Amino acid sequence: MAVTEAPLQFGRFRVIGELGRGAMGVVYRAEDTTLGRIVAIKTIALSGSSVEERDRHEARFLQEARAAGRISHPAVITIYEMGREGDVAFIAMELLEGVDLRALIRDASLAPSQALTIAASVAEGLAVAHEQGIVHRDVKPGNIMVLPDGRVKIMDFGIARPLEPTVKTQTGLLLGSPQYMSPEQIIGQPFDHRADIFSLGLVLYEMLTGSRPFAGEDLGELTFKVANLSATPPSHIVRFLPPVVDLIVARALKKKPDERYASASELANDLWAAVPEVKAAEAARAAGHDSTTVPLGTLAAEAAADARPLASRDESIELRASPRFDSTAALARLPVISAEGELARTHTDAVPKPRNVFMRRIDPVLATQLAILAVTALAAAAIALG
């Protein structure tokens, strides 16, 4: 769709300059002549297409304003007004001065504790959206802005799905970014708010490790990996991360929605609870101590040992996460360090001691044999699907 010349005025908003330009439209800096504030004007050109296409593009574009406008939360961008000026539809929104998460990940400028804090804030914003019956459907680093004071803003609700959508998705049309989609989303199955939780888990993983857990040369390969393969635990890549991070990420990235966090607020609570322990691991590393020697408690130390790959494993075998990494029950048992340095559990309810079978280490020979069988099965499946 061609980008047309913008009018000098959008309703009561006077254009000051251009902020960015894309295939569908332009984002402008503008002044609200009534309230005297500076805003961002997001536009989409509607000329150069059929009436049916124009109406569909305009409806989907304005759906962003309706979706985001229903959400009142500090982590969600504020929408002021929407409308149309000639052949250009526009949304007036809060002007954000910050850096999107893509740049921070690319520059490797995030500490793990910052990554957890950002993810927790995003989860809180998504929780409010989900309570309004809105699924974002495109949670990714490019749609998360980090402000200079550390606050975050979730942007671009352009393909958000209300509980009763006013815009129908065309059959077979894949909306969103495949690299950050949930298994059910990428293979075209029905999905709900838990798809956003999986997407946020992917974003958290990338913030922590600098890489995506699933990658492919084409959509088919990516789809296979997202739907079938386990992610390498973050602590296998960033060695000083405590096991509580592995457990949170694993639960967010469950293949089956019913096994993920039931709500974004539940994910946010666990992320906030884990921040003190992650900060303790960062401090230990800065002091020159091996994170595995940090006194995080007997259970945490044993979990850290189980989370480490055996020395004989190769990279392909590391794709098979340890049972503890994929254990929801382990998350409730794992202690974290409070601000005062005391051990505290992530859940206040009394939890029975783990069974001995849970703590037992797998024989290295048997583990190697099982891993070889698993890799062989995956390779055969990939060839058959190819």
N, C-alpha and C positions, 0 to 999 in steps of 0.2 A: 504494500500500500504506500503510495507516495506521500511524502510529508509536505503539506501545503504551507503557504506563508501565514504566519500567525497574526491575528488581530492585535492591535495595541492594547485592547481592553477585553477582559473576560468578566462580564458582569460588573461588579464593583471593584475588581482587581486590575490594577494598572501594571503592565509588563515593564520590568526594569532591565532584565537581561536574561540570557540563556544559561541554564545549569547543565543540561545534558541533552543528547539526541540519540534516538534509537530508530529501529525500522518502523515502528508503529506511530511514533509521535515524539514530541519534544517536552522537556521539563523546563519551566521558566521560573525565575525569581520575580516576584510581583509584590506590589503594595496593596494592602487592603485600605482603600480610600475612606472607608467608613470608620474603621477601628484604628487605623494608623499602624498596623503591624505588617511585618514582612512575612510572606508565605511562599510556598512552592505551588506552582500550577502544573499539573500533569495533564497532557493533552493527547488526543488521538484524532488524526485526520480522517474524515469520513467521506471525502470526495474520491472519485476515481474507481468506484465499485458499484455493483448493482444495489438496488434499493434493499433487497433481502440481505445481502452481505453487510451493507451499511447498518441496517437495523440490528443485525446480530452482533456486530462488533461494538456498536454503541451500548447495547444492553449488557454485554459482558463487561465492558469497561466501567459502566456506571454501577454494576453490581459490586465492584470493589469499594466504591464509596458507601453503598448501602451496608455491605458487610462490616467494614471497618468502623463505620459510623455508629453501629449498634454496640460497639465494644468500648467500654470506659476503663482503661487501665494504663498506668504509667509506661508499660512496656509495649504499648500498641500506638502507632502513629495516629495523631488526631486529624480527623477530617472536618473541614469547615463548611464546604459547600460543593455542589456539583451542578453542572448545567451544560449549555451548548451555546456557542457563538458562531453563527454561520455554519460552515461545514466542519467545525472543530468542536468535539466534546471535551469538557475539562473537569478536573477535580482540583479544588483548592484545599491544600493540606498544610500541616505543620512543616516548617522549614527546619531540617535537621542539619546541624553542623557537627560532623563526626567522620568516622571511617567505617566502611562496611567490613564485615567479618572476613571477607575474602582476602583483603589486603593484610589484615593482622595474621591470618594463617600463612599467607605467602611469605611474610616477613619473619615468621617464627618468633613473634614478639609477645606471645601469651604464655604466662606461667600456668601450670596445671590448675592451681587454685583459682586463677582468673577464669579459666575455661569452665570450671564447675559453676562459678558465680554467674557467668554469662548464660550458661545453659539453664540454670535455675530460674533466672529472671525471665528468660524466654518461655520456659515451662509455665510460669505463673501467668504470663500474658495469654498463652494458648489455653490455659485452663478457663480463663474468663470467656474467651471466644467459644470454647466448647460448651460452656454453660448456656451460651446464647444460641446453641445449635449450629455453630459455624465451624467448619473444618477448613483450615488454611489450604492444605493440599500442595503447597510449594515451599515448605520450610527448607531453607538452604542458606549458606553463608552470605550470598548476595542479597538476600532479603532481610538481613539483620544488621542494623546500624549500631555501632558502639560510639557513644558520645564522649566528649573529653572528660567528663566527671565519672565515667564508668557505667553510666546507665545504658540500657539497650532499648532499641525500638524495633518492633516487628513491622515490616513494610510489605507492600504489594499483596493485597488480598484480591487481586484481579481474577483469580480462578478459584477463590474460596467458594465452598458449597454450603449455602444455608440449608436448614432443615427441610424447608420447602422451596427448592430453588426456582427462581423465576427464569433462569436461562438453562436450557437443556443442552447437555453435552452431546455432540454428534457421535453416533455409533462408530466405534473403532478409532476415535480421536483420543490420543494420549496427551492429556494436559498436565503440565508440570515438568520437572527436571528429573529424568530417569536415574541419574546418579544419586539422587536423594529420595527415591521412592521406596515405599514398603513393598514386601513381596506381593501382597494382594493387589496393591495399586499398579505395579508394573506388569502384572500378568492379566490385568483387566477384570479382576473380581470385585464384588461390592466391598466397600470399606467404610470405616467411620473415623472418629477422632483419634483412634489408636494408630492410624497411619501417620498422623503428625508426630506422635511419640516416637515411632521408629525413625522418622526423618530427623528429628532432633537428636536421637541417639547417634545417627550417622554424623551429624554436625559436631557433636561433642567428641566423637572418636577422632575426627579430623583436627579439631582444635588441640587435642591432647597429643596426637602423634605426628601431625603434619601430612598425613596421607589418608586416603579413603580406604575403608575396609574391603570394598568390592570395586573392581575395575574391569573393564572389558574393551576389546578393540571395536566391538559393535554392540548393538542393542541386544542381540541374541545371547552373546557371551555374558554381558552384564546381567541380563535377566536370569540366566541359569545360576550365576553366582549368588545373586541376591536371594533367590528362591531356595537354594540348596546348600550353600556352603556356610560354615561358621566363620565368624571373624576371628582373626588372631587377637588374643587379649591385649589391651593397650600396654600392660606391664611387660609384655614380651618385647615391646619396641622401646618404651621409655622405662628403663629398669627400676627406677626409684619410686614409681607409682605404687601406692599401697593397694592391696587386693580389693578393698572396698570399691575402687574405681572400676575394676574388672567386672565386679558383680552388678553394679548399677548399669554399666554399658550393656552387659549381657542380657539383662532383663528388658531393657529398652529395645534391644535388637532381636527379641524372640521372633521366630518365623510365624508362629501362630498368634494372632491378636489377643486371644484369651489368656495367653501366658505372659503378655507384656504388662507393664504398669496399667492398671485399670483407668487411671486418670493422670493428666499432666500435673496436677497438684501433688499427687503422690510421688511422682518423679522429682518434682521440685523439693519436696521435703527431704528425700534421701540425699539429693545433691547438697543441700544446705548442711545436712548432718555430717556429710563426708568432708566438708571444707577444712575443718580443724585438723583432721588427720593428714590430709594432703599438704597442708601448710607445714605440719610437723615433719613430713618426709622431705619437703623442700628445704627446710631449715637444716635437717640432718645432712642433706646432700651438700648444701652450701658450706657446712662446717667440715666437710671432707669425710663424713662417715658413710659407709655403705648402708643403703636404706634397709637391707635385710637384717641389719643389726640393731635397728631402732627398736626400743622396747615398746612395741605396740600391744603386748599381751600374748599369752601363749597361743590362743586360738588364731589371732591375726598372724603370728609368726608361722604357724603351721600352714595357714591358708596361703601365705606368701610362698612357702616352699612348694606347695602343690601347684601354684599358678605358674611356676617357672618351668620351661621345657627341659626335658632330659638332655644332657650334653650330647648324646648320640643322635638327637633328632635333627632332621634337616628342615629347610623352610617349608616344603610342601606338607610335611607332617605337622608343623606348627599351626596349620589351618584348623586342625582338630583341637578345639579348646578342651581344657581339662574339665572333668565333671563338675568340679567346684565352681569353675567360671560360669557354667550354665545353670547354676542352682539358685532358684528363688529362695529356698529355705535357708541357704547359707547367708543370704543378705541379712536376714533377721537375727542371725547368731553373731554376726561380725561386730566386734566392738570398735568404736572410734574414740579419738581423743577429744575431750571437751576443751574449752578455752582455758580452763584451769589446769589442764594436763591430766585430769582424772579420766579413767576409762569409763565410757558410757556406751550403752547399746543404741543401735539405730532405732529400735523399737522399745517402748517401755514395758510391754507385756513380758511376763516371765517366759523364758524359752527353755525347753528341756535340753539337757546335754546331748550333743550329737552322738549317734551310735558309733561304735568302734569301726563298723564297716565303712562309714563315711570318711574316717580319718586314715584308713588303711591305704598305703601307697601301692600302686600297681607294679608288679614285677617288671623290670626293664625289658626282659626278653619278650614277655607276653605283650607288653605295650608296643614294642617294635613290630611284632608280628601282626597285631591288630591294626596298627597304623598302615602297614604295607597293604593289607587287605582293603582298608578304607580308600587309600589313594588309588589302588587298582580299580575298585568299583566306580569311583568318581570319573576316572579316565574313560572307562568303558561307557559310562552314561553320557559323557560329553561327546564321545565318538558317535554313539547311537542317535543323540539329539542333533548332532551336526549334519 
